[in-house]
Amino acid sequence: MKTFPALLLAATLSALCTACKKTPPVSSADTPRGGGPAGKVFTLGMSQCNLGEPWRVQMNADLKAAADQHPNLRVIFKDAQNDTLKQRAHVEEFVSAKVDLLIISPKEAAPLTEPVARAMAAGIPVIVLDRRLLGTNYTCFIGADNKKIGRAAGEWIKQTLGGKGRVVELKGLMTSTPGQDRHAGFREGIAGSQIEVIFEADMKWLEPEARKEMESALARFPQIDLVYAHNDPGAHGAWLAARAAGREKQIKFVGIDALPQEGVAYVRQGILDATFEYPTGGAEAIATALKILQGERVPQEITLGSRLFTRDNVDRGGQPLP
């Protein structure tokens, strides 16, 4: 037979259990839209193919500036130093660390396609910036239309030279999709004209390489009307080589990127005759990452716009490409 104290203790425990069962659920306002716990900090892994190009330094700066506006985002940056194997290893490290989202600007398309596919298979969303991979096994690609920019450059060159002339093409890394597209678009742009590409070389996006290749072109060809470089450092390297040879005033120089402190400044200084904007996509990548982490659907392709800067329009902020 139970005593009165024992009965009282049993009743008290029963009431406590009932109260526990009736605790109200956490309000949806306390839970992030991505389903994580309140106050969760998301870790983003950023694999940059190299930081030897000012444009890529700016991309990282744009990413960081945008991410710093959101206390719940933490970005880990890795620099592959222009080494594809190192970049593959970085992606694998991010997958092993189980980052919440991966951002990659790949050095080359084919070798980075498989590691990104493994990240996707592990449930890690992937944003690809600037350079494409093979296929579409990623969450979102963000970049401008390199073929369109190359075509616009070719058309501008054709118009500026009056449909004929001798041109040097200093190409970006031709195992990367921007290099391939900027080349193909340029050739479309000058098609049907009497413009002759007398010298072409892969300067791998690097100013010292462009300068070296331009020195070879200058030694071989007494007449060069224009240099089309796939980026502004390449165009600037070509200008430096021409200046050293005393021929910079005989040649026009065209580049791509149009960073304010680089290509646009070169146009203002009279070094470049034109540059075409290629946005870094850093701010757009962070905005897209936030949507993905919050469970929102995003388009698989986000195409950024471009602008043409010449000596005539640079002070007006350039001219948007149609």
CORLINVEN-V563533 format. One record per helix or strand of 2 or more residues. SS is the DSSP state (@ for helix, = for strand). FROM is the first residue (numbers start at 1). LEN is the number of residues. Records with the same first field share a line. If there is no record, write none. Layout:
SS: FROM-LEN  FROM-LEN
//
This chain:
@: 4-18  28-3  54-14  84-14  109-13  146-15  177-14  207-14  232-13  248-3  263-7  282-12  314-3
=: 42-7  73-7  101-5  125-5  140-5  164-8  194-9  226-4  252-6  274-4  301-4  307-4  319-2
//
